[in-house]
Amino acid sequence: MFRIRPVLALLAALVAVTSCTSTDKKKDESTGSLPDGATLLTESAAAMRDIKTAKFLITADGAISGLSLRRAEGTLTREGDAEGTAQIEQAGATVDLAFTIVGDKIYLKGPTGGYQELPLSLAATVYDPSAILDPEQGIAKVLSTATDAKTEASEAVDGTEAWRVAMTANGADLSKIIPGVSGNVPGKVWLGKQDKRLHKAVFTLPADGGATGTVTVTFQQFDAPADIKAP
């Protein structure tokens, strides 16, 4: 018995240590530290500067002050060409438009009639998506100048594993994506864990009557072939 007791004590100690280590390991794995938000934004800005084409969708929820755009979707190129559809609110009514941007011209088609050719500069005050993928003034610029970045969680976006990062966007830079924006704008972005690209962004903006609204921007099908021509 005198020989067995030390052995039993040793085994009990080993079990205790192993159990504690296993528990601590599981705890570390489940509550592991999140990556630095500012670093993720920097990496994503660099990744978005290299994007050649993308499918995009922008939706506005709420009567956001100074924003007539309700919805827009289509295809973009980093050179500024684009095509798709948009919904614009005018005089209390929603107007559906088809648009094509090639060079410095925009072609607009309303609910009736054919396309109308206009200088792209005339569309800038309403909606001009041509700068969204511009490496120097588009979404990459929004990511690179954002502040107060904080990684909140790991979340999937359309099947892509991503980091959700809260941040504050510079309104002057964000206005290239969302017309009429000014000042600091709180938002959240979802950045791909593997590709570092921006897959989704949600921005909170002041709305009429002292309320707030949101604008959601999503990107898909990065670098897919795009052949955009004047209609």
Sequence and secondary structure as in RCSB ss.txt:
>XXXX:A:sequence
MFRIRPVLALLAALVAVTSCTSTDKKKDESTGSLPDGATLLTESAAAMRDIKTAKFLITADGAISGLSLRRAEGT
LTREGDAEGTAQIEQAGATVDLAFTIVGDKIYLKGPTGGYQELPLSLAATVYDPSAILDPEQGIAKVLSTATDAK
TEASEAVDGTEAWRVAMTANGADLSKIIPGVSGNVPGKVWLGKQDKRLHKAVFTLPADGGATGTVTVTFQQFDAP
ADIKAP
>XXXX:A:secstr
 TTHHHHHHHHHHHHHHHHHHHHHHHHHHHT     HHHHHHHHHHHHHT  EEEEEEEEES BTT  EEEEEEE
EETTS EEEEEEEEETTEEEEEEEEEETTEEEEE SSS  EEEEHHHHTTT  GGGTT TTTSHHHHHHH EEEE
EEEEEEETTEEEEEEEEEEEHHHHTTTSTT  SEEEEEEEEETTT  EEEEEEEEEBGGG EEEEEEEEESTT  
      
